[in-house]
Amino acid sequence: MMRRFLLSMLATWSVSVLADQPIPTEPAAVQEQLQNYYFDAARRGDVPMLETFIEAGYSLNTQDEKGYTALILAAYHGHGPAVERLLAAGADACAQDKRGNTALMGAIFKGEVQIARRLLSTDCSPDQRNGAGQTAAMYAGLFKRAELLDALKAKGADLQAQDPLGNTAVDLARGEIRMPAPR
């Protein structure tokens, strides 16, 4: 029943967008509701619901107020099949949230090693930095994901790259963390 309702909403939205016509019955509210369904499906790993959005041509790289995409949410919450389906449908693995973090960084942070390995096979730079100047390798070092450090190095990540405080992935893996100076 929910799938039929969602398909109806998506069809109305798609036709309206393609025809450059306003969506009936408060378009902003409909778009917000669709976006909420989309992000909830990613958080839950609901592949059939995500498939409904994909089939309807919904923009896979839509971001919420924090800049999260469905791929970032699925990776962070450990939903490998959802990550796989979103990637296969063309979701941008290099997309960054408002803090500059990627799906790969989220997977590393949460210890989702298999998902992180899958994201490593995409065309993103292994040295992509977040807003704090950190790389995925720095996350792997900080959270003691040695197996991912090796995979990142094999992909060409610079394990000696430094964040603004001078930390490298290798230093972080050893537990040698430089902290900001007290004020």
Secondary structure by P-SEA (a helix, b strand, c coil): caaaaaaaaaaaaaaaaaacccccccaaaaaaaaaaaaaaaaaacaaaaaaaaaaacccccccccccccaaaaaaaaccaaaaaaaaaacccccccccccccaaaaaaaacaaaaaaaaaaccccccccccccccaaaaaaaacaaaaaaaaaaacccccccccccccaaaaaaccccccccc
